[in-house]
């Protein structure tokens, strides 16, 4: 078992240290549709450079957690090909951008945010191993309309280290619902990203309000330090 992680606003997790039996790494939506210059997020009119910037740190964190035997979960946002999981409001909302393209429309990586298309797949740099579960969700939270909570309960997981994209939307939705379901959550602020810095910052700040209303916040370096591992200097956030 590792030590507790130095985090804000409390040492994390509250109950004990980093233990592969009770702690899981959750990587949210690192899909081509959110991480590729040909994907959904770009068609929404956003700069994906903040998303691309976290990939090397996430790779290193993932490698270390695999080596230490932690349970790993990956999530993907996407809809059934017939769009039966897509509400009319979400369909209209997703097309409300300069490109006019939204969920289900044809893009360079196939239909945007549709299961089975190239854009729906997780980027090669973070490709899941065969024994790592992938949670397919039609919305923001990994707990809504999925069996994620059941999987966690069966494995005895109580603590979630959450990273990925985007901080203000799917990451935050998952963290809030995990908190409501009594999981102790740690947001990795330099391994999460949003389409705009102020959205990222606001989401991070809201986690630590009221003594840690949704959990705690830390960095890759501090998490690895709790496991007795040093992060390469070139991966430090500038």
Residue frames as a rotation matrix with the C-alpha (Angstrom) as fourth column:
UNK 1
0.575 0.818 0.000 0.00
0.818 -0.575 0.000 0.00
0.000 0.000 -1.000 0.00
UNK 2
-0.302 -0.662 0.686 1.25
0.618 -0.684 -0.388 3.49
0.726 0.307 0.616 -0.85
UNK 3
-0.790 -0.017 -0.613 1.05
0.518 -0.555 -0.651 6.59
-0.329 -0.831 0.448 1.25
UNK 4
0.415 0.886 -0.207 -1.70
0.666 -0.451 -0.595 9.17
-0.620 0.109 -0.777 1.16
UNK 5
-0.086 -0.370 0.925 -1.42
0.923 -0.380 -0.067 11.68
0.376 0.848 0.374 -1.65
UNK 6
-0.638 -0.134 -0.758 -0.60
0.432 -0.877 -0.209 15.31
-0.637 -0.461 0.618 -0.89
UNK 7
-0.416 0.622 0.663 -3.72
0.788 -0.117 0.604 17.01
0.453 0.775 -0.442 -2.18
UNK 8
-0.981 0.188 0.040 -5.90
-0.190 -0.908 -0.372 20.08
-0.033 -0.373 0.927 -1.74
UNK 9
0.176 -0.180 0.968 -7.81
-0.668 -0.744 -0.017 20.50
0.723 -0.644 -0.251 0.57
UNK 10
0.571 -0.011 0.821 -7.05
-0.729 0.454 0.513 17.19
-0.378 -0.891 0.251 2.39
UNK 11
-0.628 -0.774 0.084 -4.68
-0.695 0.606 0.387 14.24
-0.350 0.184 -0.918 2.29
UNK 12
0.425 0.826 -0.370 -6.18
-0.898 0.333 -0.289 11.68
-0.116 0.455 0.883 -0.06
UNK 13
-0.083 0.995 -0.057 -7.73
0.092 0.065 0.994 9.18
0.992 0.077 -0.097 0.31
UNK 14
0.189 0.245 0.951 -9.29
-0.841 -0.460 0.286 9.83
0.507 -0.853 0.119 3.69
UNK 15
0.803 0.172 0.571 -9.26
-0.477 0.760 0.441 6.12
-0.358 -0.627 0.692 4.59
UNK 16
0.505 -0.677 0.535 -5.69
0.407 0.734 0.544 4.84
-0.761 -0.057 0.646 4.33
UNK 17
-0.293 -0.733 -0.613 -3.18
-0.370 -0.504 0.780 5.15
-0.881 0.456 -0.124 1.51
UNK 18
0.064 0.240 -0.969 -3.08
-0.998 0.019 -0.061 4.24
0.004 0.971 0.241 -2.17
UNK 19
-0.446 -0.097 0.890 -4.17
-0.341 0.938 -0.069 0.62
-0.827 -0.334 -0.451 -2.29
UNK 20
-0.856 0.080 -0.512 -4.79
-0.491 0.187 0.851 -1.30
0.164 0.979 -0.121 -5.55
UNK 21
-0.796 0.581 -0.166 -7.53
0.601 0.790 -0.117 -3.24
0.064 -0.193 -0.979 -3.77
UNK 22
0.018 0.851 -0.525 -9.65
0.822 -0.312 -0.477 -0.15
-0.570 -0.423 -0.705 -3.11
UNK 23
0.054 -0.113 -0.992 -8.41
-0.223 -0.970 0.098 2.48
-0.973 0.216 -0.077 -5.60
UNK 24
0.227 0.060 0.972 -8.98
0.857 0.463 -0.228 2.72
-0.463 0.885 0.053 -9.35
UNK 25
-0.714 -0.430 -0.553 -7.72
0.024 -0.804 0.594 5.02
-0.700 0.411 0.584 -12.09
UNK 26
0.278 0.871 0.406 -10.53
0.687 0.116 -0.717 6.38
-0.671 0.478 -0.566 -14.28
UNK 27
-0.801 -0.564 -0.201 -9.55
0.207 -0.577 0.790 7.90
-0.561 0.591 0.579 -17.63
UNK 28
0.123 0.980 -0.156 -12.42
0.296 -0.187 -0.937 9.90
-0.947 0.069 -0.313 -19.07
UNK 29
0.796 0.589 0.135 -13.15
0.308 -0.204 -0.929 10.14
-0.520 0.782 -0.344 -22.82
UNK 30
-0.093 -0.870 -0.484 -9.65
-0.424 -0.405 0.810 10.26
-0.901 0.280 -0.331 -24.30
UNK 31
0.327 0.397 0.857 -11.19
0.599 0.614 -0.513 9.53
-0.730 0.682 -0.037 -27.69
UNK 32
-0.629 -0.554 0.545 -10.20
0.760 -0.293 0.579 10.70
-0.161 0.779 0.606 -31.13
UNK 33
0.190 0.791 0.582 -13.40
0.798 -0.470 0.378 12.75
0.572 0.392 -0.720 -31.30
UNK 34
0.965 0.150 -0.214 -12.07
0.255 -0.721 0.645 14.87
-0.058 -0.677 -0.734 -28.42
UNK 35
0.419 -0.897 -0.143 -8.31
0.122 -0.101 0.987 14.58
-0.900 -0.431 0.067 -28.99
UNK 36
-0.274 -0.509 0.816 -7.86
0.853 0.263 0.450 14.60
-0.444 0.820 0.362 -32.78
UNK 37
-0.720 -0.040 -0.692 -7.75
-0.157 -0.963 0.219 17.67
-0.675 0.267 0.687 -35.03
UNK 38
-0.844 0.450 -0.292 -10.33
-0.256 0.141 0.956 15.84
0.471 0.882 -0.004 -37.16
UNK 39
-0.730 0.485 -0.481 -12.72
0.646 0.720 -0.254 15.07
0.223 -0.497 -0.839 -34.33
UNK 40
0.202 0.979 -0.027 -15.94
0.886 -0.171 0.431 16.32
0.418 -0.111 -0.902 -32.79
UNK 41
0.318 -0.053 -0.947 -14.44
0.743 -0.606 0.284 18.93
-0.589 -0.794 -0.154 -30.46
UNK 42
-0.772 -0.619 -0.144 -12.69
0.353 -0.606 0.713 20.75
-0.529 0.500 0.686 -33.30
UNK 43
-0.605 0.622 0.498 -15.96
0.569 -0.099 0.816 20.86
0.557 0.777 -0.294 -35.23
UNK 44
0.425 0.709 -0.562 -17.48
0.904 -0.298 0.307 22.52
0.050 -0.639 -0.768 -32.17
UNK 45
0.681 -0.189 0.707 -14.97
0.155 -0.907 -0.392 25.33
0.716 0.377 -0.588 -32.77
UNK 46
0.934 -0.292 0.204 -12.51
-0.278 -0.240 0.930 24.63
-0.222 -0.926 -0.305 -29.94
UNK 47
0.173 -0.967 -0.185 -8.74
-0.810 -0.033 -0.586 24.50
0.561 0.251 -0.789 -29.68
UNK 48
0.933 0.215 -0.288 -7.66
-0.057 0.880 0.471 21.02
0.354 -0.423 0.834 -28.63
UNK 49
0.043 -0.999 0.022 -4.07
-0.184 -0.030 -0.983 21.92
0.982 0.038 -0.185 -27.72
UNK 50
-0.154 -0.105 0.983 -4.86
-0.978 -0.125 -0.166 21.80
0.140 -0.987 -0.083 -23.96
UNK 51
0.804 0.500 0.321 -6.23
-0.528 0.849 0.000 18.29
-0.273 -0.170 0.947 -24.48
UNK 52
0.754 -0.576 -0.317 -3.18
0.057 0.538 -0.841 17.20
0.655 0.616 0.438 -26.46
UNK 53
0.030 -0.815 0.579 -0.85
-0.662 -0.450 -0.599 18.62
0.749 -0.366 -0.553 -23.82
UNK 54
0.215 0.099 0.972 -1.96
-0.948 0.261 0.184 16.21
-0.235 -0.960 0.150 -21.09
UNK 55
0.841 0.233 -0.488 -1.42
-0.412 0.862 -0.297 13.03
0.351 0.451 0.821 -23.14
UNK 56
-0.041 -0.916 -0.398 2.26
-0.179 0.399 -0.899 12.39
0.983 0.034 -0.180 -22.19
UNK 57
-0.634 -0.161 0.757 1.52
-0.748 -0.123 -0.652 12.83
0.198 -0.979 -0.042 -18.48
UNK 58
0.404 0.863 0.303 -1.50
-0.885 0.453 -0.110 10.56
-0.232 -0.224 0.947 -18.75
UNK 59
0.571 -0.281 -0.771 0.60
-0.340 0.774 -0.533 7.94
0.747 0.567 0.347 -20.54
UNK 60
-0.515 -0.857 0.004 3.15
-0.305 0.179 -0.935 7.92
0.801 -0.483 -0.354 -17.73
UNK 61
-0.409 0.453 0.792 0.49
-0.901 -0.060 -0.430 7.81
-0.147 -0.889 0.433 -15.02
UNK 62
0.665 0.704 -0.247 -1.25
-0.743 0.655 -0.134 4.93
0.068 0.273 0.960 -16.78
UNK 63
0.221 -0.677 -0.702 2.01
-0.247 0.657 -0.712 2.97
0.943 0.331 -0.023 -17.15
UNK 64
-0.737 -0.536 0.411 2.84
-0.488 0.002 -0.873 3.35
0.467 -0.844 -0.263 -13.46
UNK 65
-0.108 0.782 0.614 -0.65
-0.941 0.119 -0.316 2.34
-0.320 -0.612 0.723 -12.31
UNK 66
0.702 0.270 -0.659 -0.51
-0.542 0.803 -0.249 -0.72
0.462 0.532 0.710 -14.54
UNK 67
-0.193 -0.897 -0.398 2.86
-0.211 0.434 -0.876 -1.69
0.958 -0.086 -0.273 -13.08
UNK 68
-0.848 -0.130 0.514 1.47
-0.509 -0.073 -0.858 -1.34
0.149 -0.989 -0.004 -9.55
UNK 69
-0.874 0.444 -0.196 -1.59
0.430 0.896 0.110 -3.48
0.225 0.012 -0.974 -10.26
UNK 70
-0.673 0.673 -0.307 -4.33
-0.227 -0.583 -0.780 -0.87
-0.704 -0.456 0.545 -9.98
UNK 71
-0.072 0.757 0.650 -7.70
0.832 0.405 -0.379 -1.36
-0.550 0.513 -0.659 -11.64
UNK 72
-0.882 -0.246 -0.402 -8.04
-0.030 -0.821 0.570 0.83
-0.471 0.514 0.717 -14.72
UNK 73
0.111 0.927 0.357 -11.27
0.734 0.166 -0.659 2.07
-0.670 0.335 -0.662 -16.30
UNK 74
-0.960 -0.278 -0.025 -11.62
0.175 -0.670 0.721 3.96
-0.218 0.688 0.692 -19.58
UNK 75
0.004 0.997 -0.076 -14.79
0.380 -0.072 -0.922 5.76
-0.925 -0.026 -0.379 -20.62
UNK 76
-0.928 -0.158 0.337 -16.12
0.370 -0.296 0.881 6.74
-0.040 0.942 0.333 -24.05
UNK 77
-0.255 0.870 -0.423 -18.95
-0.180 -0.472 -0.863 9.08
-0.950 -0.144 0.277 -24.85
UNK 78
-0.922 -0.029 -0.387 -21.00
-0.388 0.038 0.921 8.09
-0.012 0.999 -0.046 -27.86
UNK 79
-0.086 0.991 0.107 -24.39
-0.793 -0.003 -0.609 7.08
-0.603 -0.137 0.786 -29.18
UNK 80
-0.050 0.201 0.978 -25.94
0.343 0.923 -0.172 4.08
-0.938 0.327 -0.115 -30.85
UNK 81
-0.892 -0.381 0.245 -25.70
0.335 -0.193 0.922 4.24
-0.304 0.904 0.299 -34.66
UNK 82
-0.270 0.864 0.424 -29.47
0.822 -0.022 0.569 4.72
0.501 0.502 -0.705 -34.95
UNK 83
-0.793 -0.178 0.583 -29.18
-0.060 -0.929 -0.365 7.68
0.607 -0.325 0.726 -32.51
UNK 84
0.207 0.924 -0.321 -31.89
0.293 0.255 0.922 6.19
0.934 -0.285 -0.218 -30.31
UNK 85
0.147 -0.226 -0.963 -29.91
0.989 0.026 0.145 7.40
-0.008 -0.974 0.227 -27.27
UNK 86
-0.861 -0.499 0.103 -29.73
0.507 -0.857 0.089 10.99
0.044 0.129 0.991 -28.55
UNK 87
-0.016 0.880 -0.474 -32.37
0.709 -0.324 -0.626 13.46
-0.705 -0.346 -0.619 -27.39
UNK 88
0.474 0.261 0.841 -33.69
0.824 -0.468 -0.320 16.11
0.310 0.844 -0.437 -29.76
UNK 89
0.988 -0.128 -0.082 -32.33
-0.078 -0.889 0.451 18.82
-0.131 -0.440 -0.889 -27.46
UNK 90
0.276 -0.951 0.137 -28.83
0.019 0.147 0.989 17.32
-0.961 -0.270 0.059 -27.52
UNK 91
0.063 -0.178 0.982 -28.97
0.946 0.325 -0.001 16.88
-0.319 0.929 0.189 -31.28
UNK 92
0.764 0.289 0.577 -29.84
0.490 -0.841 -0.228 20.56
0.420 0.457 -0.784 -31.79
UNK 93
0.881 -0.458 -0.123 -27.35
-0.174 -0.553 0.815 21.71
-0.441 -0.696 -0.567 -29.16
UNK 94
0.172 -0.890 0.423 -24.49
0.402 0.455 0.794 19.80
-0.899 0.033 0.436 -30.77
UNK 95
0.050 -0.095 0.994 -25.13
0.998 -0.042 -0.054 21.44
0.047 0.995 0.092 -34.16
UNK 96
0.925 0.376 -0.044 -25.18
0.379 -0.916 0.131 24.95
0.009 -0.137 -0.990 -32.68
UNK 97
0.140 -0.944 -0.299 -21.73
0.285 -0.251 0.925 25.93
-0.948 -0.214 0.234 -33.95
UNK 98
0.043 -0.163 -0.986 -20.15
-0.700 -0.709 0.086 27.55
-0.713 0.686 -0.145 -37.02
UNK 99
-0.901 -0.423 -0.099 -19.52
-0.370 0.628 0.684 24.24
-0.227 0.653 -0.723 -38.78
UNK 100
-0.038 0.978 -0.207 -23.17
-0.992 -0.013 0.124 23.23
0.119 0.210 0.970 -38.41
UNK 101
-0.145 -0.098 -0.985 -22.03
-0.236 0.970 -0.062 19.67
0.961 0.223 -0.164 -37.67
UNK 102
0.027 0.205 0.978 -23.22
-0.997 -0.064 0.040 17.78
0.070 -0.977 0.203 -34.64
UNK 103
-0.500 -0.201 0.842 -23.61
-0.492 0.866 -0.085 14.34
-0.713 -0.457 -0.532 -33.15
UNK 104
0.223 0.550 0.805 -24.32
0.290 0.750 -0.594 11.74
-0.931 0.366 0.008 -35.83
UNK 105
0.880 0.067 -0.470 -23.11
-0.380 -0.494 -0.782 13.89
-0.285 0.867 -0.409 -38.73
UNK 106
0.769 -0.598 0.225 -20.36
0.632 0.660 -0.406 12.67
0.095 0.454 0.886 -41.04
UNK 107
0.761 -0.626 -0.171 -16.85
-0.525 -0.748 0.406 13.89
-0.382 -0.219 -0.898 -40.23
UNK 108
0.175 -0.788 -0.590 -13.32
-0.884 0.138 -0.446 12.92
0.433 0.600 -0.673 -41.29
UNK 109
-0.843 -0.496 0.210 -13.29
-0.532 0.709 -0.464 10.15
0.081 -0.502 -0.861 -38.64
UNK 110
-0.686 0.685 -0.244 -16.78
0.573 0.716 0.399 8.88
0.448 0.134 -0.884 -39.41
UNK 111
0.276 0.884 0.378 -20.04
0.283 -0.450 0.847 9.97
0.919 -0.126 -0.375 -37.82
UNK 112
-0.457 -0.542 0.705 -19.36
-0.390 -0.590 -0.706 12.24
0.799 -0.598 0.058 -34.85
UNK 113
-0.662 0.065 0.747 -19.69
-0.740 0.101 -0.665 10.66
-0.119 -0.993 -0.019 -31.40
UNK 114
0.552 0.788 -0.274 -21.23
-0.819 0.574 0.002 7.47
0.159 0.223 0.962 -32.75
UNK 115
0.227 -0.437 0.871 -20.21
-0.529 0.695 0.486 4.09
-0.818 -0.571 -0.074 -31.40
UNK 116
0.493 -0.125 0.861 -18.18
0.522 0.834 -0.178 1.98
-0.696 0.537 0.476 -33.78
UNK 117
0.931 -0.193 0.310 -16.80
0.157 -0.555 -0.817 4.92
0.330 0.809 -0.487 -35.75
UNK 118
0.096 -0.991 -0.088 -13.09
0.700 0.130 -0.702 5.74
0.707 0.005 0.707 -35.77
UNK 119
-0.272 -0.197 0.942 -13.61
-0.259 -0.928 -0.268 8.96
0.927 -0.317 0.202 -33.84
UNK 120
0.715 0.627 0.310 -15.28
-0.496 0.141 0.857 7.07
0.493 -0.766 0.412 -31.01
UNK 121
0.632 -0.505 -0.588 -12.17
0.541 0.831 -0.131 5.01
0.554 -0.235 0.798 -30.34
UNK 122
0.862 -0.415 -0.290 -9.62
0.096 -0.428 0.899 5.81
-0.497 -0.803 -0.329 -27.64
UNK 123
0.672 -0.656 -0.343 -6.37
-0.719 -0.466 -0.516 7.34
0.178 0.593 -0.785 -28.90
UNK 124
0.611 -0.467 -0.639 -3.50
0.090 0.843 -0.531 4.92
0.786 0.267 0.557 -29.53
UNK 125
-0.340 -0.836 0.432 -1.29
-0.357 -0.310 -0.881 6.51
0.870 -0.454 -0.193 -26.87
UNK 126
-0.573 0.227 0.788 -3.75
-0.806 0.015 -0.591 5.40
-0.146 -0.974 0.174 -24.16
UNK 127
-0.102 0.565 -0.819 -5.15
-0.646 0.588 0.486 2.29
0.757 0.579 0.305 -25.80
UNK 128
0.378 0.323 0.868 -6.77
-0.909 0.307 0.282 0.02
-0.176 -0.895 0.409 -23.18
UNK 129
-0.813 -0.573 -0.103 -5.32
-0.579 0.814 0.039 -3.41
0.062 0.092 -0.994 -22.49
UNK 130
-0.477 0.653 -0.589 -7.55
-0.110 0.620 0.777 -6.45
0.872 0.435 -0.224 -22.82
UNK 131
-0.329 0.328 -0.886 -8.19
0.852 0.507 -0.129 -6.69
0.406 -0.797 -0.446 -19.08
UNK 132
-0.914 0.011 -0.405 -9.14
0.190 -0.871 -0.453 -2.99
-0.358 -0.491 0.794 -18.72
UNK 133
-0.133 0.973 0.189 -12.85
0.884 0.203 -0.421 -2.24
-0.447 0.111 -0.887 -18.76
UNK 134
-0.967 -0.026 0.252 -14.30
0.162 -0.829 0.535 0.34
0.195 0.559 0.806 -21.16
UNK 135
-0.352 0.876 -0.331 -17.44
0.578 -0.074 -0.812 2.13
-0.736 -0.477 -0.480 -20.01
UNK 136
-0.812 0.173 0.557 -19.56
0.457 -0.405 0.792 3.28
0.363 0.898 0.250 -22.95
UNK 137
-0.382 0.643 -0.663 -21.90
0.603 -0.371 -0.707 6.10
-0.700 -0.670 -0.246 -21.96
UNK 138
0.007 0.459 0.888 -24.39
0.964 -0.239 0.116 8.13
0.265 0.856 -0.444 -23.99
UNK 139
0.852 0.360 0.381 -23.96
0.247 -0.917 0.314 11.24
0.462 -0.174 -0.870 -21.85
UNK 140
0.372 -0.723 0.582 -21.61
-0.593 -0.667 -0.451 13.06
0.714 -0.178 -0.677 -19.52
UNK 141
0.129 -0.289 0.949 -21.44
-0.962 0.194 0.190 10.96
-0.239 -0.938 -0.253 -16.37
UNK 142
-0.634 -0.449 -0.629 -19.89
-0.579 0.815 0.002 7.50
0.512 0.366 -0.777 -16.41
UNK 143
-0.915 0.309 0.259 -22.59
-0.048 0.554 -0.831 6.44
-0.400 -0.773 -0.493 -13.92
UNK 144
-0.100 0.951 -0.292 -25.64
-0.634 -0.287 -0.718 7.33
-0.767 0.113 0.632 -16.01
UNK 145
0.760 0.551 -0.344 -27.12
-0.617 0.447 -0.647 4.50
-0.202 0.704 0.680 -18.14
UNK 146
-0.002 -0.797 -0.604 -24.08
-0.613 0.478 -0.629 2.26
0.790 0.369 -0.489 -17.53
UNK 147
0.840 0.212 -0.499 -23.02
0.195 0.740 0.644 -0.57
0.506 -0.638 0.580 -15.21
UNK 148
-0.029 -0.939 0.343 -20.01
-0.123 -0.337 -0.933 1.35
0.992 -0.070 -0.106 -13.90
UNK 149
-0.003 0.050 0.999 -21.17
-0.958 -0.286 0.011 1.53
0.286 -0.957 0.049 -10.28
UNK 150
0.920 0.367 0.137 -21.92
-0.389 0.896 0.214 -2.20
-0.045 -0.250 0.967 -10.25
UNK 151
0.566 -0.783 -0.256 -18.40
0.275 0.473 -0.837 -2.95
0.777 0.403 0.483 -11.50
UNK 152
-0.243 -0.672 0.700 -16.85
-0.463 -0.554 -0.692 -0.74
0.852 -0.492 -0.176 -8.81
UNK 153
0.306 0.454 0.837 -18.95
-0.950 0.093 0.297 -2.26
0.057 -0.886 0.460 -6.04
UNK 154
0.974 0.074 -0.214 -18.13
-0.090 0.994 -0.068 -5.82
0.207 0.086 0.975 -7.07
UNK 155
0.259 -0.960 -0.106 -14.39
0.396 0.206 -0.895 -5.08
0.881 0.190 0.434 -7.00
UNK 156
0.489 -0.030 -0.872 -14.61
0.869 -0.066 0.490 -3.26
-0.072 -0.997 -0.006 -3.68
UNK 157
-0.484 -0.655 0.581 -13.36
0.718 -0.676 -0.164 0.02
0.500 0.338 0.797 -5.13
UNK 158
0.372 0.581 -0.724 -13.92
0.892 -0.439 0.107 3.00
-0.256 -0.685 -0.682 -2.83
UNK 159
0.182 -0.444 -0.877 -11.48
0.057 -0.886 0.460 5.60
-0.982 -0.134 -0.136 -4.17
UNK 160
0.631 0.116 0.767 -11.34
0.753 0.149 -0.641 7.02
-0.188 0.982 0.007 -7.70
UNK 161
-0.314 -0.724 -0.614 -8.47
0.198 -0.682 0.704 8.92
-0.929 0.099 0.357 -9.31
UNK 162
0.533 0.722 0.441 -10.11
0.643 -0.006 -0.766 10.80
-0.550 0.692 -0.467 -12.16
UNK 163
-0.422 -0.665 -0.616 -8.43
-0.081 -0.650 0.756 12.32
-0.903 0.369 0.221 -15.22
UNK 164
-0.442 0.229 0.867 -9.15
0.857 0.392 0.334 12.95
-0.263 0.891 -0.370 -18.90
UNK 165
-0.994 0.082 -0.078 -11.46
-0.106 -0.918 0.382 15.35
-0.040 0.388 0.921 -20.73
UNK 166
-0.201 -0.456 0.867 -13.13
0.163 -0.888 -0.429 17.64
0.966 0.055 0.253 -20.46
UNK 167
-0.905 -0.304 -0.297 -12.66
0.317 -0.016 -0.948 18.88
0.284 -0.952 0.111 -16.91
UNK 168
-0.825 0.564 0.030 -15.83
-0.509 -0.718 -0.474 20.96
-0.246 -0.407 0.880 -16.83
UNK 169
0.013 0.873 -0.487 -18.14
-0.948 0.165 0.272 18.48
0.318 0.458 0.830 -18.53
UNK 170
0.530 0.302 -0.792 -17.65
-0.246 0.949 0.198 14.69
0.812 0.090 0.577 -18.46
UNK 171
-0.505 -0.757 -0.415 -14.89
0.294 0.301 -0.907 14.65
0.812 -0.580 0.071 -15.86
UNK 172
-0.861 0.162 0.481 -16.85
-0.474 -0.597 -0.647 16.88
0.182 -0.786 0.591 -13.50
UNK 173
0.155 0.982 -0.107 -20.16
-0.887 0.186 0.423 15.11
0.436 0.029 0.900 -14.09
UNK 174
0.282 -0.138 -0.950 -18.56
0.098 0.988 -0.115 11.76
0.955 -0.061 0.292 -13.28
UNK 175
-0.738 -0.659 -0.147 -16.81
0.239 -0.051 -0.970 13.11
0.631 -0.751 0.195 -10.20
UNK 176
-0.583 0.594 0.555 -19.96
-0.782 -0.595 -0.185 14.74
0.220 -0.542 0.811 -8.81
UNK 177
0.463 0.823 -0.331 -22.01
-0.695 0.568 0.441 11.59
0.550 0.026 0.835 -9.22
UNK 178
-0.030 -0.573 -0.819 -19.22
0.295 0.778 -0.555 9.44
0.955 -0.258 0.145 -7.76
UNK 179
-0.886 -0.294 0.358 -19.19
-0.186 -0.483 -0.856 11.75
0.425 -0.825 0.373 -4.75
UNK 180
-0.132 0.935 0.329 -22.95
-0.971 -0.189 0.149 11.35
0.201 -0.300 0.933 -4.32
UNK 181
0.691 0.340 -0.638 -22.41
-0.309 0.937 0.165 7.59
0.654 0.083 0.752 -4.39
UNK 182
0.923 -0.245 0.296 -19.91
-0.284 0.084 0.955 7.79
-0.259 -0.966 0.008 -1.49
UNK 183
0.552 -0.815 0.176 -16.69
0.798 0.454 -0.396 7.39
0.243 0.359 0.901 -3.50
UNK 184
0.508 -0.522 -0.685 -13.67
0.162 -0.723 0.672 9.44
-0.846 -0.452 -0.283 -2.38
UNK 185
0.776 -0.079 0.626 -12.48
0.630 0.052 -0.775 11.17
0.029 0.995 0.091 -5.56
UNK 186
0.046 -0.819 -0.572 -9.19
0.291 -0.537 0.792 12.76
-0.956 -0.203 0.214 -6.55
UNK 187
0.963 0.237 0.131 -9.08
0.208 -0.337 -0.918 15.06
-0.173 0.911 -0.374 -9.58
UNK 188
0.023 -0.995 0.099 -5.69
0.804 0.077 0.590 15.14
-0.594 0.066 0.802 -11.32
UNK 189
0.612 0.429 -0.665 -5.53
0.123 -0.882 -0.456 18.77
-0.781 0.197 -0.592 -12.37
UNK 190
-0.070 -0.674 -0.735 -2.55
-0.791 -0.411 0.453 18.45
-0.608 0.613 -0.504 -14.74
UNK 191
-0.965 -0.120 0.235 -3.96
0.042 0.809 0.587 15.30
-0.261 0.576 -0.775 -16.36
UNK 192
0.067 0.977 0.200 -7.34
0.849 0.050 -0.526 16.85
-0.524 0.206 -0.826 -17.12
UNK 193
-0.921 -0.357 -0.152 -8.14
0.218 -0.801 0.558 19.57
-0.321 0.481 0.816 -19.63
UNK 194
0.201 0.976 -0.087 -10.99
0.500 -0.178 -0.847 21.66
-0.842 0.127 -0.524 -20.97
UNK 195
0.320 -0.009 0.948 -11.53
0.936 -0.151 -0.317 23.46
0.146 0.989 -0.039 -24.25
UNK 196
0.344 -0.225 0.912 -10.83
-0.015 -0.972 -0.234 26.77
0.939 0.067 -0.338 -22.48
UNK 197
-0.597 -0.740 -0.309 -8.54
0.296 0.155 -0.943 27.42
0.745 -0.654 0.126 -19.50
UNK 198
-0.685 0.356 0.636 -11.12
-0.680 -0.625 -0.383 29.38
0.261 -0.695 0.670 -17.52
UNK 199
0.450 0.854 -0.261 -13.52
-0.705 0.520 0.483 26.43
0.548 -0.034 0.836 -17.73
UNK 200
0.140 -0.525 -0.840 -10.81
0.331 0.824 -0.460 24.07
0.933 -0.214 0.289 -16.48
UNK 201
-0.812 -0.545 0.210 -9.85
0.039 -0.409 -0.912 26.40
0.583 -0.732 0.353 -13.64
UNK 202
-0.292 0.796 0.531 -13.44
-0.894 -0.425 0.146 26.95
0.341 -0.432 0.835 -12.58
UNK 203
0.584 0.509 -0.632 -14.12
-0.334 0.860 0.385 23.22
0.740 -0.014 0.673 -12.48
UNK 204
-0.209 -0.758 -0.618 -10.99
0.467 0.478 -0.744 22.54
0.859 -0.444 0.254 -10.43
UNK 205
-0.838 -0.148 0.524 -11.78
-0.289 -0.694 -0.659 25.34
0.462 -0.704 0.539 -7.98
UNK 206
0.080 0.966 0.246 -15.33
-0.859 -0.058 0.509 24.11
0.506 -0.252 0.825 -7.43
UNK 207
0.291 -0.034 -0.956 -14.06
0.163 0.987 0.014 20.67
0.943 -0.160 0.292 -6.34
UNK 208
-0.502 -0.674 -0.542 -12.08
0.637 0.136 -0.759 22.06
0.585 -0.726 0.361 -3.41
UNK 209
-0.410 0.439 0.800 -14.73
-0.492 -0.844 0.211 24.53
0.768 -0.307 0.562 -2.23
UNK 210
0.486 0.701 0.522 -16.34
-0.784 0.086 0.615 23.94
0.387 -0.708 0.591 1.17
UNK 211
0.100 -0.555 0.826 -13.49
-0.821 0.423 0.384 21.77
-0.563 -0.716 -0.413 2.39
UNK 212
-0.904 -0.415 -0.106 -13.56
-0.389 0.694 0.605 19.50
-0.178 0.588 -0.789 -0.66
UNK 213
-0.114 0.989 0.093 -17.24
-0.773 -0.030 -0.633 19.35
-0.623 -0.144 0.768 -1.55
UNK 214
0.784 0.403 -0.473 -16.67
-0.619 0.566 -0.545 16.97
0.048 0.720 0.693 -4.48
UNK 215
0.812 -0.567 -0.136 -13.30
0.565 0.823 -0.058 15.51
0.145 -0.029 0.989 -3.44
UNK 216
0.433 -0.769 -0.470 -9.68
0.091 -0.482 0.872 16.60
-0.897 -0.420 -0.139 -3.55
UNK 217
0.982 -0.175 -0.074 -7.28
-0.115 -0.238 -0.965 17.86
0.151 0.955 -0.253 -6.22
UNK 218
0.394 -0.913 0.108 -3.67
-0.014 0.111 0.994 16.88
-0.919 -0.393 0.031 -6.85
UNK 219
0.394 -0.383 -0.836 -1.06
-0.907 -0.311 -0.285 16.47
-0.151 0.870 -0.469 -9.59
UNK 220
0.813 -0.164 -0.559 0.60
-0.140 0.877 -0.460 13.58
0.565 0.452 0.690 -11.38
UNK 221
-0.180 -0.979 0.093 3.88
-0.297 -0.035 -0.954 14.28
0.938 -0.200 -0.285 -9.60
UNK 222
-0.387 0.069 0.919 2.31
-0.917 -0.132 -0.376 14.10
0.096 -0.989 0.114 -6.13
UNK 223
0.732 0.674 0.101 0.39
-0.675 0.737 -0.024 10.93
-0.091 -0.051 0.995 -6.93
UNK 224
0.603 -0.582 -0.546 3.51
-0.016 0.676 -0.737 9.20
0.798 0.453 0.398 -8.22
UNK 225
-0.366 -0.754 0.545 5.47
-0.582 -0.272 -0.767 10.41
0.727 -0.597 -0.339 -5.19
UNK 226
0.163 0.524 0.836 2.97
-0.972 0.233 0.043 8.63
-0.172 -0.819 0.547 -2.94
UNK 227
0.986 0.163 -0.018 3.85
-0.162 0.950 -0.266 5.44
-0.027 0.265 0.964 -4.83
UNK 228
0.398 -0.912 0.094 7.58
0.044 0.121 0.992 6.09
-0.916 -0.391 0.088 -4.57
UNK 229
0.121 -0.282 0.952 7.93
0.969 0.241 -0.052 6.95
-0.215 0.929 0.302 -8.26
UNK 230
-0.323 -0.296 -0.899 9.42
0.147 -0.954 0.262 10.12
-0.935 -0.047 0.351 -9.72
UNK 231
0.763 0.583 0.279 7.93
0.413 -0.108 -0.904 11.86
-0.497 0.805 -0.324 -12.75
UNK 232
-0.143 -0.817 0.558 10.37
0.989 -0.090 0.121 12.73
-0.049 0.569 0.821 -15.56
UNK 233
-0.442 -0.100 -0.891 11.10
0.386 -0.918 -0.089 16.46
-0.809 -0.383 0.445 -15.47
UNK 234
-0.997 0.012 -0.073 10.07
-0.071 -0.428 0.901 16.96
-0.020 0.904 0.428 -19.08
UNK 235
-0.436 0.896 -0.083 6.51
0.632 0.371 0.680 15.93
0.640 0.244 -0.728 -18.17
UNK 236
-0.496 0.230 -0.837 6.10
0.699 -0.466 -0.542 18.61
-0.515 -0.854 0.070 -15.52
UNK 237
0.475 0.737 0.481 3.40
0.877 -0.442 -0.189 21.14
0.073 0.511 -0.856 -16.43
UNK 238
-0.555 -0.717 0.422 4.98
0.705 -0.674 -0.219 24.42
0.442 0.175 0.880 -17.48
